[in-house]
Amino acid sequence: MVKLHVADPIGLGEYLRRVAKDPAQQAALSANPNGLIGQFLTAPVPSGVNIIPKFDTATETYIAIPWEQDILATEARVVNGDYGFPNYYFTLEPQSHDLNERERAYNFRVGDYVMSRCV
């Protein structure tokens, strides 16, 4: 499985919040997912790789099942004690009194939730 690295998880989360609420933006994302998601990545989506957006509804939820090789690689890192979390998890302040900081943390969370399999 190709790994896509997010350069701007907060911007991605902000974008995805807009998409979730706007059918026109959902249609645009469905028509050009590599380009629209690609603007938040550290590198262009590799040739031959396709991002396929799925939109949850009140009655349907989509889950991404990890690729076997990703699970095996991660399990090896857990066994070796080499598995951790990036520092940016600890620099957000979701409980801040500042609304902008709470929004920033939430945008990060939304972007991270959607792209967690790709980071």
Secondary structure, 3 states (H helix, E strand, C coil): CCCCCECCHHHHHHHHHHHHHCHHHHHHHHHCHHHHHHCCECCCCCCCCCCCCCCCCCCCCCCCCCCHHHHHHHHHHHHHCCCCCCHHHHCCCCCCCCHHHHHHHHHHHHHHHHHCCCC
